[in-house]
């Protein structure tokens, strides 16, 4: 819909450059355009704010669509002012400028939607999760960290390394502390899957049994 708005604005602007059209009732056009712009911008701000608060990229994109409608009406106002000042060509020229503005909005909305479809999250969010987990007492390191979107909520998975002399109960307690802090401090985080690794002791490889699977996966990615 945003792309369609850009195409329509460009088409109408070019058509009026080729075949200029008179504009009548300029004061009414200006008032109607300002009211329409204000209404669309209010709706856009509301949808974008709510969409971000619930993690809905679709609602945010719908807010940007409402904003493009408002920009189109603002172009009408700017064009009417230009025509009223004695410059008939102002109307189509402003329309072309607004087409460019709509394309910028389209790029932003498309980037967000495609990123959500690919489960992408901001790098800052991954760093936040890693920092929160790493500062928990007795956590020696954080590895294999992944954060992704599942609908409107986030899922995190990671491996933490603890002292190899700890009991299973102690290791579980630490992992629960990590999960507890993440659920409280990371907005919209719904699930945290945490694997507990023992530290290397006397050169022993705690993952020797499955190491060849990791090597094979790494090789396939390299190919």
N, C-alpha and C positions, 0 to 999 in steps of 0.2 A: 504493500500500500504506500509506503514511503517512496519507493522507486517510482510508482505510478504517479504520485504527486509531482515528483521532479520532472518526469516526462511531460505531464500535462502543462506544467508551468512553462517549460521550455517551448513547447509547441505553440501555446497561446502567445507567448512573448514574440517569437519569431514571426508568427502570423500577423501580429500587429505592427511589427517593423516593416513588413512587406506591404500590408494593407492597413494603414492607420485607421482606427475607429474613434469617432467622437465619444466623449464621456459627458453625460449630463447629470444633473443633480449632485454635483461634487460635494457640497456640505453633508448631504445625507450619506453619501458613499463613505466619507471620512468617519462620521460618527458610527455608522454600522461596522466599519472595519475595525475601529478601536474597541468597540464592545465585543466583537467576535474574537479579536486577538486576546483581550483580557480573559474572556471565558475559556478559550482553548488553553491558554497558558496556565490558568488555575487548575484545569483538569489534568494537564500534563504534569505539573508539579506534584499533585496528589497521587497520580498513578505511579510516577517514578519513585516517590517517597515510600509508598506502600509496597511497591514491587521490590525495592531494596530491603525493606524491613522483613519481608517474608521470603526473600531469596528467589523471587520470580523474575527471571530474565524476560519472559514473554510480556508480563505486565509493564516492565520498564520500557520495552520496545514499543508497547502500545502508547505509553506516555510520550515517547519521542514522536510517534505518529501524530498525536494531538498537537504537539509543538509545531510540527511542519504545517498543519492546518492553520495555526495561529500566524506563522511566518507568512503564509500565503495571503492572509487577510491584511497583514501589516504591509505587504507589498502593494496591495490595492490602495491603502492609505497614502503611501509614499508616492505612488504613481499619480493619484488624484491631486496631491499637493503640487506635484510638478506640472501637471496639466493646468491646474488653476493659476500657476505662476506664469503660464504662457509657453510651456515647453511640452508639446504633445508627445515628443519622443520619450519623455521621462517614464511613462507607464510601461512600455515594453522593456526598456533598459533595466528598470528596477525589477521587473519580472525575471530577467536573466540573472541578476545578482542573487535573487532569492532562490533560483534554481541551484546555484552553487552552494548556498547555505543549506538547502535541503539535502544535497549530496553529501555534505559533511556530516549531517545528522544521520544519514543512511549508513555511512561508513562506521560510525560509532555503534549504532544499533546492531548492524550486521556482525561486527567484531564480537560483541557481547553474546549474541545468539549462537554463533558458530563455536565460540569458546565453551559455552554451556553444553552444546551438543557433544563436544569432545571431552567433557568432564574437566575442563581446564579450570584452575584456580589461580589467583594472583600469587606470584613468588613470595610476596610479603607474608601471605597467610601461611605458606609452608614454613617459612623462617620462624613465624610466631609459634607454630606447633612444636617445632624442633627445640626452640629456646625454652618453652614451658616444660617439656619433657626432660630436657637435659639438666635443669636446675633442681629437679627432685632429688633429695638426699639418697645416696647409695646408687644412683644411676651413673654408670661410668661412661657410657656412650649411647648414641641413638643412631640406628642404621635402618636401611630399607624403608625410609619414610615415604608414604604416599598419602595425598589428600585429594579427594575428588567429590564432585557433586552427585547426589542421588535425589533427583527431583529438587525440592526446596531445601534439603538438608545436606550436611557434609558428612563424609565418612573418612576417617584417618586410620591408617595401619602402619605399624612400625615394629622394629625389634630393639629392645633395650638390653644392654649388657650390665650384669650385676656381679658381685663377688661370687666366685665359683664355690666357695665354702658355705654359702648360704643354704638354708633348707628350702624345700619347695614352698613351704608356707611363707617364709620371709620374702622369697622372690615374688610370690603372688601378691603379698601385701604392697610391695613397691609398685608393681604394675597397676594395682588398684589405685594407689596414690596418684600415679601418672594420669590414669583415666579420669579420676575425680577432678584434678586440676584442669584438664583439658575441657571437660564438659562445662566447667564453671567459667573458664576464661576465653574460650573460643566460641564466638557467636555462630549460632545455627549448627554447631557440631552435634550430631545425633548418635554416632557410633565411633568407638575407638577400639580397634583390634590390636592387642599388644602381645608380642612374642618375647619371652624372656630368655636371653642367652647368658650362659656362664662365661666368666672371663677365662682366657687361656691360662692353663696351669701346667707348668712343666712341659710346655710345647705340645700339649694334647689338643687335638682338633675336635671340638664338640660337634662339628657337622661333617665328620669324615664319612659317615654312612651315605649322605646325600650330596656330597661335594661334587660328584661327577655330573649330577643333574644340573647344578649351577654352572659348571664349566660348559656343558652342552648348550644351555640357554644363552650364555654369553657368546659362544661361538656362532650360534644362529643369528643373533642380533648383529654381530660383526659382519657376517656374510650379507 
